[in-house]
Amino acid sequence: MPLKSRKCLIAAALLSVAALALCILMSVHSLRGGTLAGCGAGAPCDDLMTGRWSRLFGVFPVSGLAAGVYLAFLFCLGCLFLSGDDGIRRTAALALRVLAGAILGSAAWFIGLQIFAEGAFCKYCMATHGLGIVISVLTLCGLPSSGKRAVPAFCAGIGAAMLLAVIQLSTPAETVYQAGVNEEPLPLIGTATHPVVGNPDAEYVVDLLYDYQCSHCQRIHGLLDEVVGSFGGRVAFVLCPCPLSPKCNPYVPREETRFEGSCDLARLALAVHSIDPEAFRTFDAWLFEESGSGGWYPRGVADARMYAASLVGAERLEDALTSSAVDLSIARVADLFGRTSSQGHGGIPRFVTAGRWLVPEASDASSLVSLLFSELGIR
């Protein structure tokens, strides 16, 4: 084997060890929760590593599958370098081409998901995918020629990645969610100080923690009225803005900058509600309103302040914002967020009752109703 080819494959092997370690780390986090550096409650990596696209069939972590691929990759490299049997070496080289195709195709799929489906990036995922791309290129450059079987072998690996994508796309989103039980009673926010969707005297009153810059929250928010109707009015949701920003939420990692305007938007919403509950409904709907071109993008703080002032008056808005009641409300919600993040999961939107909490992945109201029924005990 030429020296240049050997160097490429040795470099690929070393990078594979790093990628394998990252995959194992992400698998443990996906299954058991816990804390990763820079990936605490509310961070994009926490959401992505425990969300819909993190699992196969809604159960098995894809990072665990990736760890198996890298183990197979290292085994085949060992056979290629150490075996004296030409047949084994040729088979190992073909297998490495298949694995290189699978790694490259999977990296493209998961990077695309983060760009187009999630609009957020997981630093651990991106590091792994970046390593995977380099490993694939180094492998293809370093492998000896396998004749006519080389291209079909690589394409087979790409096909395996495409099969993974098809399986994930066909797996219903509602099969993936986070849920937990608290032994101690939770200090719920209640209907006295916060806006409510549904009848405040409903049989079941559920606190809903959400962020005005969170795309998952925007989707769930649009289902609430239909869910209330599905339960015949026996359920009401207390709207609890929960900024995923360390500026006002001590349970979010300091390095988190994705939700930079969340504290200001939450304060504006609560200030508007304290002045005029009906104006809040208008403001709340506007914050989550889709753009004219389709899709949804968080409102800017400056635009939100101007719109809030137009609804309740600039002077009254400023008086409400300087009141300690708004900051106290946010602190209470942040405390509830922290108490239900003890298992290492910090995703939102989060439905909280006296002893249970749920972070759903529901694509429609019926899916959400089913999850509330099964996980929160709402009948």
C-alpha positions in Angstrom: 0.0 0.0 0.0 1.5 3.4 -1.0 2.6 5.6 1.9 0.1 8.3 1.0 -2.8 5.9 1.1 -1.6 4.5 4.4 -1.5 7.9 5.9 -5.0 8.7 4.8 -6.4 5.5 6.3 -4.4 6.0 9.6 -5.9 9.5 9.9 -9.3 8.1 9.2 -8.8 5.5 11.9 -7.8 8.2 14.5 -10.8 10.4 13.6 -13.1 7.4 13.8 -12.0 6.8 17.4 -13.0 10.5 18.2 -16.3 10.1 16.3 -17.1 6.8 18.2 -16.5 8.5 21.5 -18.9 11.3 20.6 -21.5 8.8 19.4 -21.3 6.9 22.7 -21.6 10.1 24.7 -24.7 11.2 22.7 -26.3 7.8 23.1 -25.9 7.9 26.8 -27.4 11.4 26.9 -30.3 10.4 24.7 -31.2 7.4 26.9 -30.4 8.6 30.4 -30.4 12.4 30.2 -27.8 14.0 32.4 -25.7 17.0 31.6 -23.2 17.6 28.8 -20.9 20.6 28.7 -22.7 23.4 26.8 -25.8 21.2 26.4 -27.9 21.9 29.4 -31.6 22.5 29.8 -33.0 24.4 26.8 -29.9 24.2 24.6 -30.5 23.2 21.0 -28.3 20.1 21.4 -30.4 18.9 24.3 -33.6 19.3 22.2 -32.0 17.6 19.2 -30.4 14.7 21.0 -33.7 13.8 22.7 -36.2 14.8 19.9 -37.9 13.0 17.1 -34.8 12.7 14.8 -32.6 11.4 17.5 -34.1 7.9 17.4 -34.9 5.1 15.1 -38.5 3.8 15.2 -39.0 6.3 18.1 -36.9 4.0 20.4 -33.3 3.3 19.4 -30.8 6.3 19.5 -29.4 6.9 16.0 -26.2 7.8 17.7 -26.0 4.2 19.0 -26.4 3.0 15.5 -23.6 5.4 14.4 -21.4 4.0 17.2 -21.9 0.5 15.7 -21.0 1.8 12.2 -17.7 3.3 13.5 -16.9 0.1 15.4 -17.4 -1.9 12.2 -15.3 0.7 10.4 -12.4 0.3 12.8 -12.7 -3.5 12.6 -12.5 -3.4 8.8 -9.5 -1.1 8.9 -7.8 -3.5 11.2 -8.4 -6.4 8.8 -7.1 -4.3 5.9 -3.9 -3.4 7.7 -3.2 -6.6 9.7 -4.5 -9.5 7.6 -2.2 -11.4 5.3 -5.0 -12.9 3.3 -5.7 -11.0 0.1 -9.3 -12.1 0.0 -10.0 -10.7 3.5 -8.2 -7.5 2.5 -10.4 -7.1 -0.6 -13.5 -7.8 1.4 -12.5 -5.3 4.0 -11.8 -2.6 1.4 -15.3 -3.1 -0.1 -16.9 -3.0 3.3 -15.1 0.2 4.1 -16.5 1.8 0.9 -20.0 0.8 2.0 -19.4 2.2 5.4 -17.9 5.4 4.0 -21.0 5.9 1.8 -23.3 5.3 4.8 -21.4 7.8 7.0 -21.3 10.4 4.3 -25.0 9.9 3.4 -26.0 10.0 7.1 -24.0 13.2 7.7 -25.8 14.9 4.8 -29.2 13.8 6.1 -28.7 14.9 9.7 -27.1 18.2 8.7 -30.0 18.9 6.4 -32.5 18.1 9.1 -30.8 20.7 11.4 -30.9 23.3 8.7 -34.3 22.8 7.1 -36.4 20.9 9.7 -35.1 22.2 13.1 -33.5 25.6 12.3 -31.0 24.8 15.1 -27.7 23.1 15.4 -26.3 20.6 17.9 -22.6 21.2 18.5 -22.0 17.5 19.3 -23.9 16.3 16.3 -22.2 18.8 13.9 -18.8 17.8 15.3 -19.6 14.1 14.7 -21.0 14.8 11.2 -18.0 16.9 10.3 -15.7 14.1 11.4 -17.7 11.7 9.4 -17.4 13.7 6.2 -13.6 13.9 6.6 -13.4 10.2 7.5 -15.3 9.3 4.3 -13.1 11.4 2.1 -9.9 10.1 3.6 -11.1 6.5 3.3 -12.0 6.9 -0.4 -8.7 8.5 -1.1 -6.7 5.9 0.8 -8.4 2.6 -0.3 -6.8 0.5 -3.0 -8.8 0.1 -6.2 -11.6 -2.5 -6.0 -12.4 -2.6 -9.7 -16.0 -2.5 -10.9 -17.3 -3.2 -7.4 -16.0 0.1 -5.9 -18.8 2.4 -7.0 -21.7 0.0 -6.3 -20.3 -0.6 -2.8 -20.2 3.1 -2.1 -23.7 3.6 -3.5 -24.9 0.8 -1.3 -23.7 2.8 1.7 -25.5 5.9 0.4 -28.6 3.7 0.0 -28.4 2.5 3.6 -28.4 6.2 4.7 -31.4 6.9 2.5 -33.2 3.9 4.1 -32.6 5.4 7.5 -34.1 8.7 6.3 -37.2 7.0 4.9 -37.7 5.1 8.2 -37.4 8.3 10.2 -39.8 10.2 8.0 -42.3 7.4 8.2 -42.1 7.2 12.0 -45.0 9.2 13.5 -43.7 12.3 15.4 -46.1 11.6 18.3 -44.2 8.4 19.2 -41.3 10.6 20.6 -41.6 12.7 23.7 -40.0 13.3 27.1 -42.0 12.7 30.3 -41.3 12.6 34.0 -42.8 12.2 37.4 -41.9 14.3 40.4 -42.1 12.8 43.9 -42.7 16.2 45.6 -45.7 18.3 44.6 -44.8 21.0 42.1 -45.4 24.7 42.8 -47.8 25.3 39.9 -48.4 28.7 38.5 -52.2 28.5 38.4 -54.9 30.7 36.8 -54.8 33.7 39.1 -51.9 35.6 37.6 -51.4 34.1 34.2 -53.4 33.9 31.0 -55.5 30.8 30.4 -56.7 28.9 27.4 -60.0 27.3 28.3 -62.2 27.6 31.5 -60.1 28.6 34.5 -62.4 26.4 36.6 -61.9 23.3 34.5 -61.4 19.9 36.1 -57.8 19.7 34.8 -55.6 22.8 34.9 -52.2 22.3 33.2 -49.3 24.8 33.2 -47.8 25.1 29.8 -44.2 26.4 29.7 -43.1 27.8 26.4 -40.8 30.3 24.7 -41.8 32.9 22.1 -38.6 32.1 20.1 -39.2 28.3 20.1 -40.5 26.7 16.9 -41.9 23.6 18.7 -43.8 25.9 21.0 -45.3 27.8 18.1 -46.6 24.5 16.6 -48.1 23.3 19.9 -49.6 26.7 20.7 -51.7 26.5 17.6 -53.3 23.2 18.8 -54.4 24.4 22.2 -58.0 25.5 21.4 -58.7 22.3 19.5 -57.3 20.2 22.4 -59.5 22.1 24.9 -62.5 21.3 22.7 -61.5 17.6 22.3 -61.7 17.3 26.1 -65.1 18.9 26.2 -63.8 21.9 28.2 -62.6 19.8 31.1 -59.0 20.9 30.5 -57.5 24.4 30.6 -53.9 25.5 30.0 -52.2 28.2 32.0 -49.8 30.0 29.6 -46.4 30.4 31.3 -43.8 32.1 29.2 -40.5 30.4 30.0 -37.5 32.1 28.4 -34.7 29.7 27.4 -32.2 32.5 28.0 -29.7 32.6 30.9 -30.4 36.3 31.3 -33.6 35.5 33.3 -33.6 31.7 33.6 -30.8 30.4 35.8 -31.4 26.8 34.7 -30.3 27.5 31.1 -26.5 27.3 30.4 -24.7 30.6 30.3 -23.3 30.0 26.8 -26.8 29.6 25.3 -27.4 32.6 22.9 -30.1 31.1 20.6 -32.9 32.6 22.6 -31.4 36.0 23.2 -34.6 38.0 23.0 -36.8 35.5 24.9 -36.7 37.4 28.3 -37.8 40.6 26.7 -40.6 39.0 24.8 -41.9 37.1 27.9 -41.8 40.3 29.9 -43.7 42.2 27.2 -46.4 39.5 27.0 -46.9 39.3 30.8 -46.9 43.1 31.0 -49.6 43.3 28.4 -51.6 40.7 30.2 -51.4 42.6 33.5 -52.9 45.6 31.8 -55.5 44.0 29.5 -56.1 40.2 29.2 -57.9 40.6 25.9 -55.0 42.6 24.4 -52.7 39.8 25.6 -54.6 37.3 23.4 -54.1 39.6 20.4 -50.4 40.1 21.3 -49.8 36.4 22.0 -51.4 35.4 18.6 -49.2 38.0 16.8 -46.0 36.7 18.4 -46.8 33.2 17.1 -48.3 34.3 13.7 -46.8 32.8 10.6 -45.2 35.1 8.0 -47.0 36.0 4.8 -44.5 33.8 2.8 -45.3 30.8 5.0 -43.3 29.4 7.9 -42.7 31.1 11.2 -40.0 33.4 12.4 -39.7 34.8 15.9 -40.6 38.5 16.3 -37.9 41.0 17.1 -37.9 42.7 20.5 -38.2 46.2 19.0 -41.2 45.3 16.8 -42.8 43.5 19.7 -42.4 46.5 22.0 -44.0 48.8 19.4 -46.9 46.5 18.9 -47.5 46.0 22.6 -47.5 49.8 23.1 -50.0 50.2 20.3 -52.3 47.7 22.1 -52.2 49.0 25.7 -50.5 52.4 25.4 -46.8 53.2 25.8 -47.1 54.7 29.3 -49.1 51.9 30.8 -46.7 49.4 29.2 -43.6 51.0 30.7 -45.3 51.1 34.1 -46.1 47.4 33.9 -42.6 46.6 32.8 -41.0 48.4 35.7 -43.3 46.5 38.1 -41.6 43.7 40.1 -44.7 41.4 39.4 -43.5 40.6 35.8 -40.0 39.6 36.9 -41.5 37.6 39.8 -43.8 35.7 37.4 -40.8 34.8 35.2 -38.8 33.7 38.2 -41.6 31.4 39.4 -41.9 29.8 35.9 -38.1 29.4 35.7 -38.2 27.6 39.1 -40.9 25.2 37.8 -38.8 24.6 34.7 -35.8 23.8 36.9 -37.7 21.5 39.1 -38.9 19.5 36.1 -35.5 19.4 34.4 -33.9 17.4 37.2 -33.8 14.3 35.0 -31.4 16.0 32.6 -34.0 16.9 29.9 -34.7 20.6 29.3 -37.0 20.6 26.3 -40.1 22.7 25.8 -43.0 23.2 25.3 -43.7 21.5 28.6 -47.0 20.6 30.1 -46.9 20.3 33.9 -49.4 19.0 36.5 -49.0 18.5 40.2 -46.8 15.5 39.9 -46.1 14.9 36.2 -44.6 16.8 33.2 -44.6 16.1 29.5 -42.6 17.5 26.5 -44.6 16.3 23.5 -43.7 15.7 19.8 -47.2 16.0 18.4 -48.0 16.9 14.8 -51.8 17.4 15.4 -54.4 17.9 18.1 -55.4 14.3 18.3 -51.8 13.2 18.9 -51.4 15.7 21.6 -54.7 14.6 23.2 -53.5 11.0 23.3 -50.2 12.0 25.0 -52.0 14.1 27.6 -54.3 11.2 28.2 -51.6 8.6 28.6 -48.8 10.6 30.2 -50.5 13.2 32.4 -53.5 11.0 33.4 -56.1 13.4 31.9 -59.3 11.4 31.3 
